[in-house]
């Protein structure tokens, strides 16, 4: 599904599309009924009919009951929507984890390849001390590993509470609720945890994109995207388009997660009046933007061009200024400065790469 307002959105595939939502809701109804229905539902028609009742389940149930009059008994609309959202989220997270692990593999290879490639470290935009490009990549990799762990730890519970969470209708009907299925109508941690984990992914991806944008400036020229984007007016210009698009996602996803937290904080009574409704489109945008950004970051790292000669030249041009700290530390320790001032940077790279490779090997 292409989106002119969000170039690259098609990378998110069918996750959280209207059709995906309808399919997930139908599956929830079929699971509760205990039989398949084989219905084909027009998502656009359902969307048009949803306004009257405030959610798409009400018109969906009317259609379902034309084929199975006993369908939906004991459930409430929120049971169906929440369960559908979690099922869609679980499928989307599966795709996201695949991209994150692909990114981890590529970053591990890049860090290992450049563990000894010298460059100047920069702090507060200024030259600081010597470092290696492998060390910089290891920092990128650490952020992605943290994000992957947070995503991998998510769970996706169904919702079965009935009209007000008491399951009174289910009890009246003699329906036995499967063990371990929670009721969380007004306790939205499953949603906010998901939102936080997704934002952690775009944070980690933007960490990489920010460096690529900066280091690909012509006056620095230490990195460049494998296939730069063109310009509508300047032939031959190679813009770091993937990095720009990843940054775009990271500039918007925190606000989406904040909306999920605001909705959680605005829960009231035994089912909320509007806060629940605010989650659906917010979660859709957050999921799709995260999937798109992760996929773009895989391509960004896969095609990244490292200009080691420029890195070395910049470090050399910095001269003694990048060794000022070393001289003062050596004087304090009472010995001459060593030939290298990298501390345990190389050991750190090796440890992060080893951890990353162990993780992706376990997931195979």
Secondary structure, DSSP 8 states (H G I E B T S, - for coil): ---TTSTTGGGGTTTT-HHHHHHHHHHHHHHHHTS-------HHHHHHHHTTTTSHHHHHHHHHHTT-TTTTTT--HHHHHHHHHHHHHHHHHHHHHHHHHHHHHHHHHHHHHTTT-EEEEEETTEEEEEEEHHHHHHHHHHHHHHHHHHHHT---------TTSS-HHHHHHT----TT----TT--HHHHHHHHHHHHHHHHHHHHHHHHHHHTSTTT-SEE-SS-B--SSSTT--B-HHHHHHHHHHHHHHHHHHHHHHHHHT--TTS-SSTTTTHHHHHHHHHHHHHHHHHHHHHHHHT-EE-HHHHHHHHHHHGGGGGHHHHHHHHHHTS---S---TTHHHHHHHHHHHHHHHHHHH-
